[in-house]
C-alpha cells in the first residue's frame, strides 16, 4: 500500500483529515508488508490524530480490533491532557 501523508503542520487537522490520516496510518501499521522503519515514520502521524478523534467521540463508538494497535491507542489516549480515565 502506497499512502502519502501531508507534511507536518502545527495546526490541528480538520476532522475529515484526521479520520483519513488515522485510517491510512493504521492500515500501514497493520500491513505485514510494511517495513519497521516505515511503521516508525507512520506512528507519530497516527498518534497526532488522536486528540481530534477523541474530541469527535470516535473511540466511544468504535473499538479497534487489533490488540497491538488498540493498546498503542489506549496508551496514547491515556497520556493526553484531559484524559477522563486517569482521573478515576
N, C-alpha and C positions, 0 to 999 in steps of 0.2 A: 504494500500500500504506500503510495507516494502522496503525502499530505504536506502542503506548505502552510506555515504559520505566519501571521503578520508579525512585524517586528515588535519588540517590547516597547510598551508605552507606559508612562507614569499615570495615565488616567484610567479610571475604572471602565472596563469594557461594557458595551451595551448588552442587555440580557440575551439577545439573539446571538451575538458574537461569543458570549461566554458559553452558551449551550453548545454551539457549533465547535468551538475550540476544545471544550471539555470532552465531547464525544469523539472527536478526531484523535485527541491525545490518548484517551482511554483505549480506543481501538488499536492504536500503535503499541501501547504498552502491553496489551493482551495478545498481540500478534506474535507467535513463536518465531517468525522470520525477522523480527525487529532486533537489531544488534543492541547489545548492552549500552554502548556509547550513545546510540540514538535514544534509548529509553531515558538515559540520564539527561539528555537535552530536552526531552518532551515533558518529563516530570514537573519541572518548575512551571511550565506553561499550563499544565493541568491544574496544579495547586493554585495558581494565580486566579483561576476562575471560581474557586470555592466560595469566597465571600459573596459574590453576586448570586451564585446558585443557592446558597443558604438563604439569602435575603428573599429569593423568589419562592422558597419553600420546597425546592426540588427534592431535598433529602427527607422531607416529611411525606412525600408522595411516592417516591421510588426507592427501592433497595438495590444496591449493587450486588450482583450475584457472585462475582468473582471474589473469593475470600481475601486474596492478597490486595487487590485494588480497594476493596471495602475497608480493610484495615488501614491502608495508607490514607484514604479519605477521612476515615473516622479520627485517626491520629491528628491529621492536619486541621480538621474542623475543631477538635478539642483545644488546639493550640491558638486558635483565632481569638482575638479580643471579643468579649461579649458572649462567649460560649455558655449557654444555659446549663449544660451538663456539668461543667466544672464548679458551678455554684451550689450544687446539691450536696 
